[in-house]
């Protein structure tokens, strides 16, 4: 059997939202168990650290964070979970929801395993004005505002 005879699978692409406000409104509107374009939205909570759980939908990008089954602020969760990741550099924001893409690497294998709790290769609206994705090795962060100019010394 050659490669052309092999069956192909189609991947669903998340809907393009016009702004982070659209994503935030959609996240507030949908509760776990609601349906999005592909099926049940959000899905099951998965542990991402010992205390923090995440529920994320790769189809619509919705993300909900909780600490011991109590909802927690999104920015607090993102900072606590990914705060130890190292900034590697920036990438062009091709097909990204924000104005740029910041590339981070995990400082350890244990930190890289935290990415497994999130759907890979999908932009997730982790906090207002902040989208994240990963390729199973690197964390990609796409903020709504340009922040790379503030990260490099003048």
C-alpha positions in Angstrom: 0.0 0.0 0.0 1.5 3.3 -1.0 0.9 6.6 0.7 -1.8 7.7 -1.8 -3.9 4.6 -1.0 -3.9 5.3 2.7 -7.2 6.7 4.0 -6.9 10.3 5.1 -8.6 11.9 8.2 -10.1 15.3 8.2 -9.3 17.6 11.1 -11.9 20.1 12.2 -10.7 23.6 12.3 -12.0 25.9 15.1 -14.3 28.6 14.0 -12.6 32.0 13.4 -13.8 34.4 16.0 -13.7 38.1 15.1 -12.3 39.1 18.5 -11.4 37.9 21.9 -14.6 39.5 23.1 -16.6 37.0 20.9 -14.6 34.1 22.5 -15.1 35.5 26.0 -18.9 35.9 25.4 -19.0 32.4 24.0 -17.1 31.0 27.0 -19.5 32.7 29.5 -22.5 31.5 27.5 -21.5 27.8 27.4 -21.5 25.6 30.5 -19.9 22.1 30.6 -22.1 19.8 28.7 -23.4 22.4 26.2 -22.8 21.7 22.6 -20.6 23.6 20.2 -20.2 23.0 16.4 -18.5 19.6 16.8 -20.2 18.0 19.9 -20.2 18.3 23.6 -18.4 21.5 24.5 -15.7 21.7 27.2 -15.8 18.0 28.1 -14.3 16.6 31.2 -12.1 18.4 33.7 -8.6 17.1 33.5 -5.9 17.7 36.1 -3.1 20.0 34.9 -1.3 20.4 38.2 -1.9 18.8 41.6 -4.5 21.5 42.5 -5.6 23.0 39.2 -8.0 21.3 36.7 -8.8 22.5 33.2 -11.7 21.8 30.9 -11.0 22.8 27.3 -12.7 22.4 23.9 -10.5 22.2 20.9 -13.4 22.8 18.6 -14.6 26.2 19.9 -11.6 27.2 22.0 -13.5 27.5 25.3 -11.4 27.0 28.5 -12.5 26.8 32.2 -10.1 26.6 35.1 -10.8 25.4 38.6 -8.9 24.8 41.8 -10.3 21.8 43.7 -13.6 22.0 41.8 -14.0 25.8 42.5 -13.8 28.1 39.5 -10.7 30.3 39.5 -9.6 33.4 37.6 -8.2 32.6 34.2 -5.1 34.8 34.5 -4.2 33.4 37.9 -4.5 29.9 36.5 -2.4 30.6 33.4 0.3 32.3 35.5 0.4 29.5 38.0 0.5 26.7 35.5 2.8 28.2 32.8 4.8 30.7 34.9 7.9 28.6 34.9 8.0 28.1 31.1 11.0 29.8 29.4 10.4 32.4 26.6 12.3 31.2 23.5 11.3 33.9 21.0 8.5 35.1 18.8 6.9 33.7 15.7 4.8 35.3 12.9 1.2 35.4 13.8 0.0 33.4 10.8 -3.5 32.0 11.6 -3.2 33.1 15.2 -6.0 34.9 16.9 -3.7 37.6 18.4 -1.2 40.1 17.0 1.9 37.9 17.6 2.9 34.5 18.9 5.3 34.0 21.8 7.0 30.6 21.9 7.8 29.1 25.3 9.6 25.9 26.2 8.9 23.7 29.3 11.7 23.7 31.8 11.3 20.0 32.5 9.6 16.9 31.3 7.1 17.2 34.1 6.1 20.7 32.9 5.8 19.4 29.4 3.4 16.8 30.6 1.0 19.5 31.7 0.4 20.4 28.1 -1.2 16.9 27.6 -4.3 18.2 29.6 -5.0 20.6 26.7 -6.0 19.8 23.1 -3.0 20.1 20.9 -2.8 22.2 17.7 -5.9 24.3 18.6 -6.2 27.9 19.8 -7.8 28.0 23.2 -9.0 31.2 24.7 -7.4 30.7 28.1 -8.1 34.2 29.5 -9.6 37.5 28.1 -7.3 38.7 25.4 -5.0 35.7 25.6 -5.1 32.6 23.4 -2.8 29.6 23.9 -1.9 26.5 21.9 0.8 23.8 21.9 2.5 21.3 19.7 3.0 18.8 22.5 6.5 20.3 23.1 6.2 24.1 23.1 3.6 26.5 24.5 2.4 29.1 22.0 0.8 32.3 23.5 -1.0 34.8 21.3 -1.9 38.0 23.2 -4.4 40.5 21.8 -1.8 43.3 22.3 1.8 43.5 21.2 4.0 42.6 24.2 7.3 41.5 22.6 8.5 45.1 22.3 8.1 45.2 26.1 10.0 41.9 26.6 13.2 42.9 24.9 15.6 45.5 26.4 15.8 48.8 24.5 
